[in-house]
């Protein structure tokens, strides 16, 4: 399964969202994003997911190296994109328990899933 995620940078900080406790990897921090639907481009999926999850518009501008996360019977291919905000409106938590903006140095201390940590190491 292909999943896209946004490395959203603003004022030298990166946005992280916290997964709800009742979900897989609950209470872990992650780069926001979601599944690529059939007949959807990666960037269209990412812009749609961020609009749905945080009520903001973004512009993906650089694709980084995807990482593979093996699960029980399948795998997820997490595809990161560096992004910029198009609108500076307040972010709305629709699908997450919390969000935070962190500088890279502090982000390394967050409780991240394996795939998100691999992506953080690329930045």
Backbone as CSV, one residue per row, in Angstrom:
resi,resn,N_x,N_y,N_z,CA_x,CA_y,CA_z,C_x,C_y,C_z
1,UNK,0.836,-1.165,0.000,0.000,0.000,0.000,0.889,1.239,0.000
2,UNK,0.572,2.194,-0.841,1.312,3.446,-0.902,0.653,4.488,-0.002
3,UNK,1.462,5.088,0.855,1.019,6.137,1.768,1.966,7.309,1.591
4,UNK,1.400,8.513,1.458,2.216,9.718,1.316,2.215,10.481,2.638
5,UNK,3.300,11.207,2.881,3.355,12.031,4.087,4.030,13.357,3.771
6,UNK,3.629,14.371,4.527,4.110,15.733,4.310,5.170,16.100,5.337
7,UNK,6.288,16.564,4.836,7.289,17.197,5.685,7.035,18.686,5.497
8,UNK,6.213,19.205,6.374,5.731,20.576,6.264,6.633,21.480,7.096
9,UNK,7.351,22.357,6.405,8.337,23.212,7.049,7.833,24.649,7.122
10,UNK,8.009,25.260,8.301,7.611,26.650,8.500,8.455,27.228,9.644
11,UNK,9.086,28.369,9.393,9.936,29.024,10.414,10.989,28.076,10.989
12,UNK,11.620,27.292,10.136,12.683,26.360,10.492,12.224,25.244,11.441
13,UNK,10.920,24.968,11.415,10.360,23.870,12.201,9.562,22.966,11.269
14,UNK,9.336,21.733,11.737,8.603,20.732,10.962,7.376,20.306,11.754
15,UNK,6.277,20.113,11.043,5.026,19.719,11.682,4.971,18.210,11.914
16,UNK,4.584,17.837,13.127,4.332,16.447,13.491,2.926,16.363,14.065
17,UNK,2.244,15.263,13.785,0.928,15.017,14.366,0.996,13.749,15.195
18,UNK,0.153,13.664,16.210,0.148,12.505,17.107,-1.059,11.629,16.780
19,UNK,-0.791,10.361,16.580,-1.862,9.418,16.269,-2.750,9.220,17.502
20,UNK,-4.045,9.076,17.269,-4.966,8.803,18.373,-4.612,7.483,19.036
21,UNK,-4.864,7.383,20.336,-4.435,6.209,21.095,-5.116,4.912,20.671
22,UNK,-6.287,4.978,20.048,-7.005,3.777,19.651,-6.617,3.271,18.255
23,UNK,-5.620,3.875,17.623,-5.196,3.477,16.279,-3.880,2.708,16.340
24,UNK,-3.541,2.054,15.240,-2.242,1.399,15.111,-1.156,2.439,15.390
25,UNK,-0.156,2.096,16.156,0.895,3.016,16.591,0.313,4.220,17.344
26,UNK,-0.704,3.966,18.132,-1.349,5.014,18.905,-0.362,5.770,19.782
27,UNK,-0.555,7.076,19.869,0.259,8.009,20.641,1.684,8.175,20.112
28,UNK,1.948,7.671,18.917,3.222,7.945,18.248,3.065,9.217,17.412
29,UNK,4.145,9.954,17.303,4.174,11.136,16.437,4.513,10.692,15.027
30,UNK,4.026,11.449,14.046,4.259,11.088,12.651,4.200,12.332,11.775
31,UNK,4.663,12.153,10.553,4.442,13.157,9.521,3.017,12.935,9.016
32,UNK,2.191,13.964,8.912,0.805,13.760,8.487,0.714,13.343,7.022
33,UNK,-0.348,12.620,6.703,-0.563,12.166,5.329,-1.597,11.072,5.291
34,UNK,-1.538,10.236,4.261,-2.500,9.147,4.150,-2.345,8.352,2.867
35,UNK,-3.297,7.471,2.658,-3.257,6.526,1.542,-3.449,7.214,0.191
36,UNK,-2.759,6.668,-0.793,-2.952,7.073,-2.188,-4.069,6.191,-2.741
37,UNK,-5.150,6.826,-3.179,-6.282,6.084,-3.729,-5.991,5.672,-5.175
38,UNK,-6.764,4.711,-5.658,-6.626,4.255,-7.042,-6.859,5.423,-7.991
39,UNK,-6.049,5.504,-9.034,-6.121,6.567,-10.047,-5.841,7.959,-9.485
40,UNK,-5.063,8.051,-8.421,-4.720,9.329,-7.811,-3.197,9.471,-7.816
41,UNK,-2.704,10.645,-8.146,-1.256,10.854,-8.087,-0.832,11.004,-6.629
42,UNK,0.441,10.813,-6.375,0.956,10.967,-5.011,0.705,12.371,-4.479
43,UNK,1.005,13.385,-5.299,0.858,14.757,-4.813,-0.618,15.126,-4.613
44,UNK,-1.492,14.650,-5.487,-2.926,14.911,-5.306,-3.425,14.252,-4.022
45,UNK,-2.973,13.036,-3.755,-3.357,12.335,-2.524,-2.873,13.105,-1.298
46,UNK,-1.643,13.580,-1.350,-1.086,14.300,-0.203,-1.846,15.599,0.057
47,UNK,-2.122,16.358,-0.989,-2.869,17.606,-0.811,-4.278,17.325,-0.277
48,UNK,-4.919,16.272,-0.769,-6.250,15.900,-0.298,-6.219,15.485,1.169
49,UNK,-5.291,14.615,1.518,-5.197,14.118,2.894,-4.930,15.248,3.894
50,UNK,-4.040,16.153,3.560,-3.723,17.256,4.478,-4.920,18.190,4.613
51,UNK,-5.627,18.412,3.534,-6.843,19.235,3.597,-7.883,18.553,4.495
52,UNK,-8.050,17.229,4.342,-9.019,16.479,5.146,-8.623,16.406,6.615
53,UNK,-7.336,16.223,6.897,-6.878,15.999,8.267,-6.577,17.273,9.047
54,UNK,-6.138,18.335,8.355,-5.705,19.549,9.054,-6.381,20.825,8.554
55,UNK,-7.209,20.708,7.526,-7.960,21.840,6.962,-7.059,22.959,6.441
56,UNK,-5.917,22.579,5.851,-5.016,23.562,5.239,-4.642,23.097,3.837
57,UNK,-4.128,24.027,3.054,-3.643,23.708,1.709,-2.120,23.765,1.705
58,UNK,-1.519,22.785,1.035,-0.066,22.705,0.953,0.365,22.591,-0.500
59,UNK,1.666,22.778,-0.714,2.261,22.580,-2.030,3.473,21.658,-1.877
60,UNK,3.369,20.408,-2.335,4.537,19.520,-2.328,5.553,20.024,-3.348
61,UNK,6.845,20.067,-2.953,7.839,20.561,-3.906,9.054,19.654,-4.074
62,UNK,9.228,18.663,-3.201,10.370,17.757,-3.360,10.026,16.382,-2.796
63,UNK,10.165,15.365,-3.646,9.924,13.983,-3.217,11.222,13.420,-2.657
64,UNK,11.147,12.859,-1.466,12.307,12.213,-0.856,12.218,10.703,-1.079
65,UNK,13.200,9.992,-0.588,13.279,8.544,-0.780,12.188,7.828,0.026
66,UNK,11.323,7.052,-0.634,10.310,6.281,0.111,10.962,5.238,1.015
67,UNK,10.249,4.868,2.070,10.714,3.810,2.967,9.640,2.733,3.039
68,UNK,10.069,1.519,3.297,9.147,0.387,3.374,8.989,-0.013,4.836
69,UNK,7.740,-0.222,5.222,7.424,-0.645,6.578,6.651,-1.946,6.471
70,UNK,7.281,-3.056,6.870,6.642,-4.367,6.797,5.724,-4.558,7.988
71,UNK,4.486,-4.999,7.688,3.526,-5.304,8.739,3.221,-6.792,8.670
72,UNK,2.294,-7.261,9.469,2.014,-8.700,9.568,1.979,-9.404,8.211
73,UNK,1.010,-9.097,7.384,0.835,-9.805,6.130,1.025,-8.925,4.908
74,UNK,1.358,-7.655,5.132,1.527,-6.745,4.002,2.611,-5.723,4.348
75,UNK,2.702,-4.704,3.555,3.676,-3.657,3.828,3.113,-2.314,3.409
76,UNK,3.706,-1.282,3.974,3.365,0.087,3.596,4.609,0.720,3.003
77,UNK,4.432,1.374,1.899,5.501,2.157,1.272,5.186,3.612,1.597
78,UNK,5.954,4.199,2.509,5.728,5.571,2.947,6.547,6.510,2.067
79,UNK,5.854,7.423,1.397,6.471,8.297,0.398,6.453,9.736,0.919
80,UNK,7.613,10.266,1.310,7.653,11.612,1.882,7.842,12.706,0.830
81,UNK,7.187,13.828,1.075,7.341,15.019,0.247,7.605,16.218,1.148
82,UNK,8.612,16.993,0.797,8.782,18.295,1.446,7.690,19.191,0.898
83,UNK,7.073,19.972,1.786,5.923,20.790,1.399,6.017,22.176,2.034
84,UNK,5.303,23.110,1.408,5.168,24.439,1.999,3.692,24.746,2.149
85,UNK,3.390,25.583,3.127,2.015,26.030,3.336,1.605,26.966,2.218
86,UNK,0.412,26.806,1.698,-0.125,27.746,0.721,-0.912,28.828,1.456
87,UNK,-1.642,28.418,2.480,-2.403,29.367,3.276,-1.924,29.279,4.723
88,UNK,-1.889,30.375,5.398,-1.369,30.405,6.758,-2.490,30.351,7.802
89,UNK,-3.615,29.735,7.458,-4.727,29.643,8.397,-4.394,28.656,9.513
90,UNK,-5.093,28.754,10.650,-4.833,27.829,11.762,-5.081,26.382,11.348
91,UNK,-4.249,25.492,11.842,-4.430,24.073,11.574,-5.533,23.549,12.479
92,UNK,-6.342,22.637,11.956,-7.450,22.060,12.702,-7.170,20.572,12.890
93,UNK,-7.278,20.096,14.117,-7.077,18.672,14.381,-8.366,17.916,14.091
94,UNK,-8.414,17.261,12.944,-9.600,16.511,12.539,-9.383,15.017,12.768
95,UNK,-8.174,14.536,12.522,-7.904,13.095,12.582,-6.753,12.736,13.516
96,UNK,-6.304,13.673,14.329,-5.168,13.428,15.221,-5.472,13.952,16.621
97,UNK,-4.706,13.447,17.593,-4.896,13.880,18.975,-4.169,15.160,19.318
98,UNK,-3.087,15.449,18.609,-2.281,16.642,18.906,-1.384,16.932,17.716
99,UNK,-0.819,18.128,17.713,0.195,18.477,16.717,1.235,19.352,17.380
100,UNK,2.396,19.389,16.777,3.454,20.260,17.273,4.428,20.567,16.158
101,UNK,5.028,21.742,16.248,6.089,22.160,15.346,7.391,21.977,16.104
102,UNK,8.351,21.266,15.525,9.626,20.989,16.191,10.799,21.295,15.274
103,UNK,11.883,21.766,15.884,13.130,21.856,15.138,13.688,20.438,15.018
104,UNK,14.498,20.208,14.021,15.025,18.861,13.751,15.689,18.255,14.990
105,UNK,16.507,19.012,15.665,17.233,18.492,16.831,16.264,17.923,17.874
106,UNK,15.183,18.627,18.148,14.208,18.155,19.136,13.343,17.028,18.588
107,UNK,13.106,17.016,17.299,12.254,15.994,16.688,12.845,14.600,16.872
108,UNK,14.140,14.509,16.956,14.784,13.198,17.120,14.441,12.561,18.464
109,UNK,13.918,13.353,19.405,13.535,12.842,20.724,12.075,12.378,20.774
110,UNK,11.299,12.647,19.722,9.896,12.263,19.705,9.730,10.751,19.585
111,UNK,8.629,10.253,20.105,8.275,8.842,19.950,7.671,8.682,18.552
112,UNK,8.516,8.257,17.605,8.118,8.103,16.204,8.047,6.628,15.832
113,UNK,7.195,6.321,14.862,7.212,4.987,14.287,8.487,4.792,13.479
114,UNK,8.831,3.546,13.207,10.083,3.229,12.500,10.190,3.941,11.149
115,UNK,9.138,3.896,10.356,9.182,4.507,9.019,9.357,6.024,9.113
116,UNK,8.660,6.665,10.045,8.797,8.114,10.211,10.205,8.487,10.680
117,UNK,10.791,7.643,11.519,12.164,7.912,11.969,13.142,7.805,10.793
118,UNK,12.937,6.843,9.911,13.795,6.715,8.732,13.687,7.965,7.840
119,UNK,12.483,8.491,7.726,12.277,9.695,6.935,12.938,10.900,7.610
120,UNK,12.784,11.014,8.916,13.414,12.115,9.652,14.925,12.106,9.422
121,UNK,15.516,10.942,9.338,16.962,10.840,9.103,17.376,11.343,7.728
122,UNK,16.436,11.471,6.783,16.744,11.994,5.443,16.773,13.512,5.402
123,UNK,16.203,14.149,6.412,16.055,15.601,6.384,17.326,16.279,6.882
